[in-house]
Amino acid sequence: MPDMSASVSLAMTHLVPLAKEVDENKVTPGVLGFIVFAAMALAVWALMKSMNRHMGKVKFKEQGERDGESAQTAADSRPRQG
């Protein structure tokens, strides 16, 4: 594996002059903040898509209620004797 310290020091020497141009009283999230925000946005989008898929599979009437309603309908359709 190549020596990473050389590339890190080279990157820092290029970034230090850029940092001196920025106002020291101003704080910004920068590229890392954007990357973290974008990753969180993608995760939320994936979770919402998954939730919608799972909510589509949910049956809102319980099995017992459905059987009771069908039995009631069958009882109402039978002719009354009397």
FENDAVEN-V804206 format. One record per pair of residues at least 24 apart in sequence whose C-alpha atoms are under 7 Angstrom apart, sorted by the first residue. I is the first residue (numbers start at 1). GAP is how many residues later the second one is. D is the distance in Angstrom with one decimal. If there is no record, write none. Layout:
<<I | GAP | D> <I | GAP | D>>
This chain:
none
